[in-house]
């Protein structure tokens, strides 16, 4: 299987033979299994005392003539902490329980569970499928719904002379190579609309292009995901069919990353 090799100006230089890994069949079922198993290796849970470190404890008394009681106040029995007081009149704010500001979460993840197992052969098959899908036009069109057709050969390969390249020259090269597809390859970050801004997900962004380089190449450009070939994980390739650019040296090292 061959693809085009581009120079630093984005012009086709010659054809280059791709490693056998790009001829592999894409096993989406195995990829999904590995993706789920890898994701489960990092169970999450909140801090044990999160939302439970206030001075409010239990419910406040509703008995008559009880100090700091709720009797006659017409308020619920929610645990409350005292903000200030004037004589026997207290200003309370609900705390501790899940329906209050700064309280505990109602049903947080417990951080426990059985780790999903996957054998080495399936991991190898999944990674091979992930790389193969980056050179398969059908999978790329399946991932990017806004693309009707792909006018370039994939995967895109550039010559390994990019050390210390300027950002404007790098972007100009990508514009020349991708043409109409260029808006999809730049990483865009924007502020989310709605309540999500107050819930820990203020920003949203697209994946953009994945630029795969050799561990010895020194390239740094903003707005593009850049990774060494030996740092690629399934999170970088899934969903299958991500737009990728490889350097010549990265293709030489890919054989050592995923054994055939």
Backbone as a ProteinNet text record, in pm:
[ID]
protein_1_A
[PRIMARY]
XXXXXXXXXXXXXXXXXXXXXXXXXXXXXXXXXXXXXXXXXXXXXXXXXXXXXXXXXXXXXXXXXXXXXXXXXXXXXXXXXXXXXXXXXXXXXXXXXXXXXXXXXXXXXXXXXXXXXXXXXXXXXXXXXXXXXXXXXXXXXXXXXXXXXXXXXXXXXXXXXXXXXXXXXXXXXXXXXXXXXXXXXXXXXXXXXXXXXXXXXXXXXXXXXXXXXXXXXXXXXXXXXXXXXXXXXXXXXXXXXXXXXXXXXXXXXXXXXXXX
[TERTIARY]
84.6	0	88.5	59.7	140.2	55.6	125.3	60.4	156.8	106.3	189.8	279.6	400.1	494.4	502.5	478.5	475.5	601.2	641.2	755.8	709	800.3	769.1	675.4	656.6	564.5	427.3	409.3	279.9	261.6	368.4	361.2	399.2	333.6	365.9	507.6	586.2	726	743.5	682.1	691.5	590.5	591.7	510.5	597.4	536.2	610.4	533.1	606.5	545.3	513.5	391.2	348.2	378.5	400.2	419.5	296.3	315.8	208.4	91.7	117.5	13	-108.8	-87.2	-196.4	-281.1	-237.2	-315.9	-404.8	-391.5	-470.3	-619.1	-700.1	-845.1	-878.1	-980.4	-1018.5	-1121.9	-1083.8	-1173.9	-1232.9	-1346.9	-1409	-1449.9	-1490.7	-1532.3	-1416.3	-1297.6	-1180.5	-1133	-1142.1	-1103.8	-1191.8	-1322.7	-1414.9	-1384.9	-1353.3	-1321.7	-1197.4	-1094.6	-971.6	-993.8	-1072.6	-1100.9	-1172.8	-1271.9	-1346.2	-1258.1	-1174.5	-1087.3	-983.7	-928.3	-826.8	-887.8	-1010.7	-1078.7	-1107.4	-1134.3	-1172	-1052.8	-932.1	-813.8	-801.8	-878.5	-867.4	-1001.9	-1047.7	-1176.3	-1167.9	-1276.5	-1276.5	-1376.7	-1348.8	-1440.5	-1401.5	-1496.6	-1462.9	-1392.7	-1337.5	-1275	-1381.2	-1343.5	-1439.4	-1517.2	-1450.3	-1515	-1564.2	-1562.2	-1605	-1750.2	-1776.2	-1911.4	-1960.4	-1871.7	-1912	-1820.2	-1762.5	-1664.9	-1716.4	-1848.1	-1908.1	-1937.2	-1976.8	-2012.5	-2154.8	-2231.2	-2368.1	-2362.9	-2436.1	-2437.7	-2578.5	-2635.9	-2769.8	-2875.2	-2996.5	-3104.3	-3115.5	-3162.4	-3173.7	-3306.1	-3303.4	-3419	-3540.6	-3661.1	-3786.5	-3862.5	-3792.5	-3858.2	-3877.9	-3976.7	-3999.3	-3882.5	-3850.2	-3752.7	-3615.1	-3586.6	-3457.5	-3358.4	-3238.3	-3136.4	-3100.6	-3103.4	-3075.9	-3175.7	-3301.1	-3401.4	-3474.8	-3548.3	-3625.6	-3771.2	-3809.5	-3951.6	-4007.1	-4119	-4184.3	-4120.3	-4016.2	-3946	-4007.6	-4081.7	-4141.9	-4040.4	-3933	-3829.6	-3808.4	-3751.5	-3735.6	-3626.6	-3616	-3519.7	-3383.6	-3355.4	-3225.7	-3113.1	-3003.9	-2889.4	-2841.3	-2813.6	-2774.7	-2653.1	-2575.5	-2463.5	-2496.5	-2447.9	-2478.6	-2383	-2440.6	-2358.9	-2337.7	-2446.8	-2436	-2561.5	-2557.5	-2675	-2687.9	-2810.5	-2838.3	-2925.4	-2864.5	-2936.3	-2971.4	-3103.4	-3147.8	-3189.9	-3172.9	-3209.6	-3086	-3097.2	-2984.9	-3011	-2904.5	-2909	-2838.4	-2918.4	-2865.1	-2857.1	-2767.9	-2756.7	-2747.7	-2827.2	-2824.5	-2687	-2647.5	-2515	-2519.5	-2411.1	-2389.2	-2465.1	-2596.4	-2674.6	-2662.2	-2705.4	-2679.4	-2755.3	-2865.5	-2942.9	-2897.3	-2784.1	-2737.5	-2607.3	-2578	-2455	-2334.2	-2239.4	-2118.7	-2138	-2258.7	-2284.7	-2228.8	-2246.9	-2196.2	-2275.9	-2218.4	-2289.5	-2388.4	-2497.1	-2602.3	-2557.8	-2513.9	-2472.1	-2340	-2229.7	-2101.4	-2046.8	-1957.2	-1892.2	-1810.4	-1812.2	-1748.7	-1600.5	-1555.3	-1413.4	-1378.7	-1478.3	-1452.5	-1507.3	-1468.5	-1516.2	-1408.3	-1446.5	-1353.2	-1290.2	-1158.1	-1087	-1115.6	-1145.3	-1171.1	-1038.3	-1037.5	-915	-919.2	-803.5	-789.7	-649.3	-636.8	-505.7	-419.2	-290.7	-193.4	-222.3	-268.4	-297.1	-411	-511.5	-623.1	-578.8	-487.6	-433.7	-358.9	-277.6	-202.3	-297	-402.6	-499.5	-574.7	-608.6	-681.4	-596.1	-469	-380.9	-354.5	-336.5	-319.7	-440.6	-560	-683.8	-692.7	-650.7	-655	-567.2	-445	-354.8	-405.3	-457.8	-506.8	-623.8	-709.2	-825.9	-785.4	-666.1	-621.7	-584.1	-565	-533.7	-646.7	-763.5	-879.2	-982	-1004.5	-1095.6	-1238	-1284.1	-1420.7	-1441.2	-1342.6	-1353.7	-1342.6	-1260.2	-1246.3	-1377.4	-1441.3	-1569.7	-1678.5	-1665.9	-1763.5	-1751.3	-1628.3	-1607.3	-1645.2	-1607.8	-1633.7	-1756.4	-1871.2	-1996.5	-2007.1	-1931.4	-1937.7	-1860.6	-1783.3	-1707.9	-1791.9	-1807.6	-1878.4	-1783.3	-1662.8	-1560.5	-1423.1	-1325.1	-1188.5	-1101.1	-1040.1	-963.1	-814.1	-775.2	-633.4	-614.5	-494.6	-462.2	-428.1	-479	-449.9	-377.2	-290.3	-255.1	-161.2	-159.5	-72.1	67.7	169.1	307.7	388.3	465.7	552.1	696.9	787.7	928.7	979.5	1078.1	1128.5	1234.9	1190.2	1280.1	1210.9	1128.8	1044.9	1101.7	1222.2	1280	1288.3	1235.1	1238.9	1166.8	1067.6	990.2	903.4	882	796.8	649.4	568.7	427	356.5	385	316.3	351.2	475	515.1	449.4	436.6	373.5	225.6	156.2	14	-5.2	85.6	76.4	91.8	178.9	198.5	69.8	6.9	-116.2	-230.1	-237	-340.2	-324.7	-201.9	-175.5	-211.4	-183	-208.5	-357.9	-427.1	-565	-669	-636.1	-730.2	-861.7	-973	-1106	-1125.4	-1046.4	-1059.8	-992	-916.4	-834.8	-913.3	-1036.7	-1109.2	-1130.7	-1130.8	-1152.5	-1028.1	-910.5	-787.9	-734.7	-783	-737	-819.9	-752.3	-820.6	-885.6	-1016.8	-1090.5	-1147.3	-1123.7	-1170.6	-1264.2	-1382.7	-1480.6	-1547.3	-1607.8	-1678.6	-1816.5	-1850.5	-1978.2	-2092.7	-2204.6	-2321.8	-2402.4	-2474	-2561.2	-2495.9	-2560.3	-2519.7	-2392.7	-2350.8	-2231.1	-2108.2	-2108.3	-1993.8	-1971.9	-2079.2	-2068.4	-2056	-2043.6	-2041.2	-1913.5	-1804.4	-1675.3	-1648.2	-1730.7	-1707.1	-1727	-1651.3	-1666.3	-1632.9	-1528.8	-1483.4	-1519.5	-1537.2	-1553.9	-1464.1	-1413.4	-1323	-1334.2	-1291.8	-1288.1	-1153	-1140.1	-1014.9	-906.2	-945.6	-846.5	-756.2	-648.5	-554.1	-459.7	-418.9	-315.1	-188.2	-83.9	44.3	137	177.5	259.6	402.9	494.7	634.7	724.3	848.4	946.6	986.5	1033.8	1074.7	1197	1269.9	1390.5	1364.7	1244.1	1212.6	1161.7	1209	1173.2	1080.4	951.6	851	750.7	717.8	621	535.5	406.2	313.3	183.7	132.8	7.6	-111.9	-219.6	-341.8	-348.3	-242.4	-238	-192.7	-257.8	-213	-88.9	22.2	146.5	190.8	220.2	263.2	372.3	462.4	561.1	490.6	545.1	481.5	467	561.2	553.6	463.1	403.5	311.7	165	140.4	3.6	-74.3	-194.5	-283.1	-413.7	-499.8	-626.8	-715.4	-697	-773.7	-744.4	-624	-587.3	-649.7	-676.8	-723.6	-872.8	-937.9	-1080.3	-1165.3	-1279.2	-1338.7	-1248.3	-1262.9	-1174.4	-1188.2	-1074.3	-1075.5	-1031.6	-946.6	-901.1	-803.3	-813.1	-718.7	-581.1	-481.1	-345.8	-243.6	-134.3	-17.9	102	174.6	292.8	416.9	526.4	655	719.5	818.7	886.8	948	1011.9	1077.4	975.3	858	753.3	707.4	696.9	656.2	760.2	887.3	992.8	985.1	944	939	807.9	707.9	576.3	584	677.9	690.8	734.1	810.1	853.9	751.1	653.9	550.8	447.6	400.4	299.4	358.9	387.5	451.3	352.7	398	313.8	319
-119.3	0	124.9	217.5	338.5	462.7	569.8	698.8	807.5	930.7	1041.8	1093.3	1132	1195.1	1342.8	1429.9	1574.7	1642.1	1750.5	1827.4	1936.3	2023.7	2125.5	2233.9	2240.8	2339.9	2280.1	2153.8	2090	2035.9	2028.4	1975.2	1827	1750.8	1608.9	1591.2	1515.4	1493.6	1361.4	1255.9	1122.9	1031.5	905.3	803.6	727.8	683.2	610.9	485.4	378	251	253.9	216.3	217	83.4	84.1	-42.3	-132	-261.4	-359.6	-336.4	-263.9	-241	-170.2	-88.5	-13.8	-101.2	-224.9	-318.3	-407.8	-396.9	-481.6	-450.5	-550.9	-528.6	-457.7	-376.4	-297.1	-375.2	-416.2	-491.1	-396.3	-340.1	-242.1	-304.4	-431.8	-497.5	-511	-546	-560.7	-424.6	-324.7	-188.3	-139.2	-161.9	-119.8	-191.5	-319.1	-396.1	-339.9	-308.9	-254.1	-114.4	-34.4	102.3	100.9	13.2	3.5	-50.7	-150.8	-209.8	-109.7	-31.8	67.3	180.3	217.7	325.3	284	154.9	106.8	94.8	110.7	101.3	220.3	324.3	444.7	477.4	394.5	423.3	552.3	626.9	754.9	754.3	832.8	850.6	978.7	1045.9	1168.8	1138.4	1241.2	1228.6	1185.1	1098.9	1039.6	1145.3	1254	1356.8	1476.1	1463.4	1575.4	1611.9	1740.4	1787.4	1756.2	1700.8	1663.3	1725.6	1838.3	1899.8	2032.8	2041.5	2162.1	2142.4	2250.3	2242.9	2191.9	2177.9	2126.4	1975.5	1926.4	1782.2	1738.7	1647	1599.5	1705.8	1683.4	1781.5	1865.5	1988.3	2080.3	2054.4	2067.5	2034.5	2122.4	2064.3	2137.8	2143.7	2117.2	2122.2	2267.7	2289	2421.4	2461.4	2588.8	2648.3	2579.6	2515.7	2448.6	2545.6	2552.1	2644.8	2608.9	2709.5	2693.8	2597.8	2594.7	2506.5	2570.6	2487.3	2533.4	2562.3	2544	2554	2691.9	2691	2815.3	2890.2	2836.2	2907.4	2878.4	2767.3	2732.5	2692.3	2628.4	2583.6	2433.9	2372.7	2227.4	2180.2	2049.9	1989	1962.3	2028.3	2011.1	2055.4	1978.6	2022.3	2159.4	2247.1	2384.9	2427.6	2516.1	2575.4	2720.8	2771.6	2907.7	3006.2	3105.2	3207.5	3325.8	3367.8	3473.7	3469.3	3539.5	3541.1	3675.5	3703	3823.3	3779.2	3764.2	3711.2	3566	3538.9	3401.3	3379.6	3479.3	3467	3427.1	3318.5	3265.3	3275.1	3303	3298.4	3170	3076.2	2945.8	2928.1	2839.9	2799.6	2647.5	2585.3	2440	2388.7	2274.7	2218.2	2066.6	2003	1859.1	1773.6	1789.7	1699.2	1736.2	1643.8	1658.2	1772.7	1818	1925.6	2063.7	2076.7	2206.8	2246.5	2372.8	2423.2	2371.9	2311.9	2261.3	2129.6	2070	1944.2	1824.7	1705.9	1584.8	1552.8	1474.3	1427.8	1318.7	1309.8	1215	1069.8	1033.8	895.9	898.7	930.6	943.1	806.8	801.7	674.4	625.5	495.8	439.7	409.6	408.2	380.6	234.6	148.2	5.8	-67.8	-189.2	-267.3	-361.9	-454.2	-553.7	-504.5	-507.8	-461.9	-554.2	-493.3	-572.8	-623	-748.2	-808.6	-822.4	-805.5	-822.4	-874.6	-974.3	-1036	-954.7	-988.1	-910.8	-915.2	-1027.6	-1040.3	-947	-932.8	-842.8	-696.9	-663.7	-527.6	-494.6	-590.8	-572.6	-554.2	-635.8	-628.5	-495.6	-448.1	-321.5	-203.7	-199.4	-89.9	-93.5	-213.9	-226.5	-171.7	-203.6	-155.3	-3.5	53.3	198.4	271	219	280.2	256.9	137	105.7	196.2	229.5	313.9	455.6	501.7	636.6	645.4	530.8	529.5	477.2	459.5	406.2	516.7	555.2	665.4	641.7	516.4	486.4	516.7	481.2	506.7	655.8	727	871.6	942.5	905.8	966.2	929.4	811.3	767.4	850.1	887.3	966.5	1111.7	1169.6	1311.2	1323.2	1346.3	1347.9	1466.6	1573.3	1690.8	1669.3	1560.4	1530.6	1444.2	1488.7	1409.1	1320.6	1373	1295.3	1342.2	1257	1286.5	1295.5	1412.7	1435.8	1410.5	1359	1331.8	1185.6	1134.5	998.4	997.1	897.1	885.1	753	747.5	858.5	957.1	1080	1183.1	1166.7	1168.6	1153	1272.7	1333.5	1446.5	1408	1472.3	1439.4	1486.8	1416.8	1444.1	1553.8	1675.6	1791.4	1908.1	1873.6	1974.6	2029.3	1989.2	2036.2	2188.3	2245.8	2391.2	2471	2411.1	2481.8	2589	2700.8	2806.7	2767.6	2816.3	2779.4	2821.2	2942.9	2990.9	2905.4	2856.8	2770.3	2633.5	2584.6	2455.3	2459.8	2567.7	2583.5	2598.1	2672.6	2689.5	2556.2	2469.7	2337.2	2253.2	2257.1	2181	2233.8	2366.9	2425.1	2376.4	2368.3	2325.2	2177.5	2096.8	1952.3	1921.4	1979.1	1939.4	2021.3	2143.2	2222.7	2247.1	2197.7	2222.2	2156.5	2054.9	1981.8	2057	2161	2229.4	2274.1	2328.2	2370.4	2257.9	2133	2020.9	1984.4	2020.4	1970.7	2062.4	2185.9	2276.6	2258	2255.3	2236.8	2367.8	2363.9	2484.5	2468.3	2568.1	2565.8	2683.5	2655.5	2761.7	2744.2	2852	2848.2	2787.8	2692.2	2623.8	2717	2706.9	2784.7	2707.9	2780.6	2714.1	2688.1	2602.8	2578.8	2496	2432.5	2349.8	2427	2558.3	2641	2634.9	2615.1	2612.4	2470.2	2374.5	2235	2163	2238.5	2177.2	2145.8	2194.2	2170.2	2300.5	2403	2536.7	2538.5	2463.8	2468.6	2340.5	2353	2236.7	2254.9	2144.9	2153.7	2028.5	2042.4	1927.1	1858.7	1740.4	1665.3	1724.5	1766.8	1821.4	1713.6	1757.7	1668	1604.8	1481.4	1415.9	1409	1475.7	1475.6	1378.6	1274.3	1167.9	1183.5	1199.4	1221.6	1120	1118.9	1033.4	1094.1	1010.9	1060.3	1152.3	1144.8	1227.2	1358.8	1377.2	1499.6	1607.4	1729.7	1841	1937.3	1914.2	1998.1	2040.7	2168.8	2218.7	2326.3	2297.5	2389.6	2393.3	2513.3	2526.7	2497.8	2447.1	2421.4	2285.1	2203.4	2069.2	1971.2	1855.4	1749.2	1684.7	1691.7	1631.1	1525.8	1406.7	1299.3	1216.6	1165.5	1070.9	940	865.4	741.6	642.1	643.7	548.1	597	715	767.9	753.9	705.5	694.3	590	626.6	533.4	521.7	431.9	413.1	537	613.9	737.2	837.3	830.8	922	879.8	751.6	699.3	670.6	667.9	632.3	757.1	771.6	683.7	664.3	551	512.8	608.6	629.2	711.7	854.4	877.6	1014.6	1059.7	1187	1243.9	1254.2	1193.7	1190.9	1229.7	1285.6	1312.6	1244.3	1165.2	1095.7	1155.2	1153.2	1186.6	1057.3	1070.9	952.5	867.8	933.8	861.5	792.2	853.4	791	659.7	656.1	533.1	423.4	462.4	363.2	304.7	386.3	340.8	270.8	281.6	224.3	71.1	11.7	-133.5	-181	-98.1	-135.7	-108.4	-21.5	12.8	-97.4	-144.7	-251.2	-367.3	-475.6	-590.3	-666.5	-703.8	-780.3	-929.3
0	0	0	-91.2	-101.5	-72.1	-33.5	-14.2	-58.3	-59.9	-107.1	4.8	-31.4	60.7	24.7	123.5	99.7	155.5	87.4	136.9	232	273.5	374	321.6	191.8	134.8	102.9	137.7	115.1	-24.6	-101.3	-237.9	-237.5	-324.8	-333.4	-386.7	-313.5	-349.1	-423	-368.4	-429.5	-361.8	-397.8	-330.4	-232.5	-123.4	-20.6	17.2	39.6	78.9	228	262.3	401.6	468.2	600.6	672.5	660.4	680.1	664.3	759.4	868.8	968.3	908.6	804.1	741.4	648.5	625.4	544.7	630.6	762.6	851.8	841.7	868.6	875.1	1005.8	1002.8	1120.1	1200.2	1321.2	1409.7	1513.7	1481.4	1571.3	1704.8	1703.9	1827.8	1926.1	1874.3	1960.9	2009.6	1921.3	1960.7	2074.8	2063.8	2168.8	2300.2	2291.8	2412.3	2482	2403.5	2461.5	2516.5	2444.6	2489.6	2624.1	2638.9	2764.2	2876.5	2845.3	2946.9	2994.4	2900.6	2935.8	3017.7	2985	3058	3201.9	3224.4	3356.8	3450.7	3398.7	3483.8	3578.4	3553	3634.3	3698.6	3795.6	3861.3	3940.3	3945.6	4015.2	4128.8	4230.4	4342.9	4414.9	4478.9	4551.6	4683.9	4743	4875	4975.6	5067.5	5160.5	5238.6	5277.8	5359.8	5277.6	5145.1	5060.4	5088.9	5115.3	5143.3	5282.9	5367.7	5503.4	5608.7	5576.1	5667.1	5723	5741.6	5797.5	5946.7	6011.4	6153.5	6173.2	6065.6	6074.3	6092.5	6192	6215.3	6251.7	6177.2	6205.1	6178	6228.3	6213.1	6338.4	6321.9	6436.1	6508.3	6640.1	6724.3	6694.6	6707.9	6694.6	6827.3	6936.9	7067.7	7114.2	7198.9	7256.4	7346	7345.3	7437.1	7430.5	7315.9	7300.8	7235.9	7291.7	7239.3	7095.6	7010.1	6866.8	6801.2	6850.1	6793.4	6677	6600.1	6485.5	6520.6	6645.6	6680.7	6644	6568.4	6531	6415.8	6358	6249.3	6112.4	6102.8	5973.7	5869.4	5912.4	5817.5	5832.6	5731.4	5727.7	5823.3	5835.2	5927.1	5862.3	5750.8	5683.8	5777.2	5786.4	5867.7	5822.3	5919.4	5885.4	5966.3	5904.5	5978	6005.3	6117.3	6159.6	6094.8	6025	5962	6056.3	6124.6	6226.1	6312.4	6426.1	6512.7	6582.2	6626.7	6705.2	6822.3	6939.4	7054.6	7031.1	7032	7007.5	6863.1	6779.1	6637.8	6557	6483.1	6406.7	6256.2	6183.1	6036.6	5994.4	5942.1	5904.9	5753.2	5712.9	5572.6	5570.2	5484.5	5474.7	5434.9	5490	5462.6	5475	5433.6	5446.2	5344.9	5335.6	5251.4	5104	5017.8	4874	4808.4	4868.6	4806.9	4844.7	4912.6	4958.8	4890	4893.4	4832.6	4911.4	4838.7	4903.2	4975.3	4963.4	5031.2	4955.2	5012.4	4949.3	4822	4735.4	4617	4656.5	4582.7	4619.4	4603.3	4485	4459.4	4381.3	4447.8	4376.7	4337	4237.8	4204.1	4322.2	4346.3	4465.7	4446.6	4319.6	4297.5	4316.8	4309.1	4325.5	4203.9	4189.2	4075.9	4028.2	3947.5	3897	3768	3762.7	3643.5	3525.4	3411.1	3292.1	3234.7	3192.4	3142.8	2990.6	2930.7	2786.5	2760.8	2674.9	2655.3	2558.7	2555.5	2478.2	2328	2280.8	2137.5	2096.6	2184.5	2154.9	2160.4	2252.7	2259.5	2130.8	2085.7	1960.6	1842.7	1837.3	1728.9	1731	1851.9	1865.7	1819.8	1860.2	1819.9	1669.9	1614.9	1469.9	1395.7	1447.5	1385.2	1394.1	1507.7	1525.8	1424.9	1403.2	1305	1162.6	1136.9	1001.9	964	1061.1	1032.8	995.3	1039.3	1002.9	855.6	792.6	649.6	565	626.2	554.8	534.3	408.7	378.4	425.9	424	466.7	614.9	696.7	840.5	870.7	793.9	814.5	782.4	671.1	635.5	735.5	795.1	894.5	1022.1	1056.8	1179	1158.8	1044.2	1017.6	927.6	988.1	913.5	818	844.6	756.8	626.8	617.4	495.4	402.2	280.3	180.3	100.4	78.5	8.6	53.2	33.6	75.4	-48.8	-69.7	-192.2	-176.1	-60.6	-37.4	0.1	-28.5	12	160.3	229.2	372.3	397.8	500.5	589.2	521.1	570	515.2	576.2	493	539	490.1	580	545	571.6	500.1	517.3	652.8	705.4	840.1	838.7	804.7	807.9	878.1	977.8	1042	1172	1209	1335	1337.2	1447.3	1469.7	1360.3	1298	1196.5	1262.2	1195.1	1248.6	1232.8	1328	1329	1200.3	1151.5	1030.6	910	903.1	792	804	927	950.9	912.3	953.6	920.7	770	705.2	559.5	487.6	538.6	480.4	491.8	610.2	630.7	542.6	525.7	439	296.1	250.4	114	95.1	198.8	188.4	195.8	295.1	323.6	247.4	207.9	128.9	200.1	144.9	200.9	337.6	366.9	493.9	608.9	577.5	678.9	803	792.1	912.8	1015.2	969	1061.2	1140.9	1090.9	1153.4	1263	1270.2	1374.5	1501	1614	1741.7	1783.1	1807.7	1844.8	1985.5	2069	2207.1	2228.8	2283.4	2304.7	2440.4	2489.6	2617.1	2593.9	2675.6	2662.8	2701.8	2631.5	2668.1	2771.7	2855.2	2952	3086.6	3165.6	3304.2	3318.2	3207.8	3215.2	3259.8	3237.7	3278.2	3429.4	3505	3651.4	3705.1	3614	3657.7	3615.2	3609	3582	3437.2	3344.6	3201.6	3124.5	3165.1	3107.3	2958.7	2919.8	2781.1	2706	2576.9	2490.3	2369	2315.3	2200.8	2115.4	1990.5	1901.7	1913.8	1856.2	1867.3	1777.5	1657	1564.9	1506.9	1446.7	1381.5	1484	1456.5	1536.8	1453.2	1500.3	1429.4	1502	1432.5	1491.7	1443.7	1541.3	1507.1	1577.1	1538	1602.5	1736.7	1827.6	1959.5	1951.2	1840.5	1825.3	1752.8	1700.8	1627.8	1724.3	1703.6	1791.7	1717.4	1732.6	1666.7	1771.7	1775.1	1872.8	1806.7	1791.4	1726.2	1805.5	1832.2	1905.7	1814.7	1874	1798.3	1733	1750.8	1692.2	1799.4	1806.1	1896.1	1838.4	1912.8	1866.9	1966.9	1917.1	2006	1940.2	2025.3	1976.2	1944.1	1852	1808.5	1922.5	2018.4	2129.7	2242.4	2228	2329.1	2287.4	2167.4	2117.7	2197.1	2241.6	2310.8	2232.2	2276.8	2207.6	2221.4	2328	2345	2233.6	2175.5	2067.1	1934.1	1917.9	1789.6	1785.1	1899.4	1904.8	1924.3	1855.7	1755.4	1633.4	1569.3	1460	1341.6	1273.3	1152.8	1176.4	1275.8	1302.7	1195	1158	1061.5	1126.4	1062.6	1118.2	1012.2	1060	974.7	1040.3	963.5	1012.6	947.9	1020.8	959.8	910.2	823.2	769.9	881.1	978.1	1087.3	1177.1	1192	1274	1211.6	1077.9	1009.6	1026	1033	1053.2	1194.1	1291.3	1429.9	1465.8	1380.3	1413	1422.1	1353.4	1356.4	1495.3	1565.4	1699.5	1807.3	1775.5	1873.6	1881.9	1768.2	1764	1686.8	1755.1	1690.4	1602.7	1487.5	1395.5	1431.8
[MASK]
++++++++++++++++++++++++++++++++++++++++++++++++++++++++++++++++++++++++++++++++++++++++++++++++++++++++++++++++++++++++++++++++++++++++++++++++++++++++++++++++++++++++++++++++++++++++++++++++++++++++++++++++++++++++++++++++++++++++++++++++++++++++++++++++++++

